[in-house]
Amino acid sequence: MSKKPNKCSLVDITVPHAAHEQARRFYAKTFGWSVNIDLPGYPVFGTGDGGAEVGIMWEGNPESPTDFTSIWQVNKPVPFLDTDDIDATAAEVEANGGKVIAPPRTVGPIRVGAFQDPWGNDWFLIQQAV
């Protein structure tokens, strides 16, 4: 009997920028997005009813855990997948040929980790606090 995979939903795409304030203005003026969450150095824009959010992050964000800094690179957007069980999802990533590059840990009100799919694309996993 095959195990049912953990369902994950796309909740955010983070776009690293070197010109942070200019990027903030660009997305607001160009697409009419407004900031839903204004964390220091990481504003998160709403993209409309039911749409995923878009966060903008400094390239190499110095406020991130060190194993995340290589992920925050210009020209390399990173999708965030929401899961109900981040540890089980991380285990499934590795069982299916991916690689956990930042083990799940609690950061503020969430649990977060990062992985690469078998082709080297970076992804984040996020689980709301339980």
N, C-alpha and C positions, 0 to 999 in steps of 0.2 A: 504494500500500500504506500503510495507516494504522499509525502507531507505537503500540505497546502502552504504556498509561500505567503510571507507577510505582505499585506497590502500596503503600498506606499503611494502617497499622493504628492504631486509637485506643489510646493507651497511658496517657493521663493527661488529667484535666480539672483545671485550676487554678481555684480559687475565691478571688478577692480578698476580704479582710475588713478592716474598720477595727478590730474588736475581736479581735485575733489569738488571744490565750490562751483567750478564751471560745469562739471557733470551734473551737479544738483540742479543748477539753473536750466541746463539743456533738457533734462527729462521733464521738469515741471512745465517749461514753456512749450516744448515740442509736442508732448503727448497729453498735457493737461493733468498729469498725475500729481497727487498731493501726498505729502509725507504722512504716513499712518503712525509710524514709530520713529522718534528722533533720538536714537542712541548716540553718544559721543563718537564721532567719526564713522557712523554707520546709519544714515537715514534709510528708512525702508518705505518705499512708495507703494501705494495701492494702485492697481491698474484697472479698477472698475469692478462692478458687482460680480462676485464669483471668480474673478481672475486671480492668478498667483501674484504675489508681491515681487517687487524688484528692489534689492538693496544695493547701495553703492558703498564700496569699501576702498580705503586707500590701498594702493599697491604695497604688498608686503606688510600690511597692517601691523604696526608695532604693539598694539594692544591685544593681539591674538595670542593664544598659546603658541609656543615656538614651533610645534609640529604642524601648525596651520599656515605659517608665513609663506612657505613655498607654494601654497595653493593660490594665494592672492596675487596674481600676476596680470598686468594689463594684457588685453587681447585674449583673456582666458576666463569667460564667465563660468560660474560654478552653480549648478542647480542644487537646491535643497529638497530632499524627500522627507515627508513626514511619515513616521511609523509609530505604531502602538507599542512595539517592543524592539528598541534599538539594539539590544544585545543579541537577540535572536536574528534580527535582520543582518547585523554585521557577521554573524556566524554563517548565514546563508550566502552572503557575498563571497566569503572565502571558500565555502563548500562548492560554489559554482564557478570558480576560476578567477574571482576578483581578489583584491588585496586591501585589507584595512590599513590605511596609512596614518590614521589618528584614532586610537581606540576611543570608544564612547566614554564621556565624562560629563559631570554636571557643571554647567556654566550658568550662573544666575538661576532663572526659573526653568531652564531647559536642560535636556541631555543632548549632547552633540558629538558626532564623530565624523570621520571622513574615510572615503575609500576610492580606489581606482577600479574601474571595470576592466575586463580582460584586455582591452585595447588601450589602456593608459589614460582614459578620461577621468578627471576628478569629479567626485560627487560628495555632498554632505548628507548625513542622516540627522534628523532632528526628532526628538520626542518631547512632547510637552511634559512638564513636571507632573509627577504622580503623587 
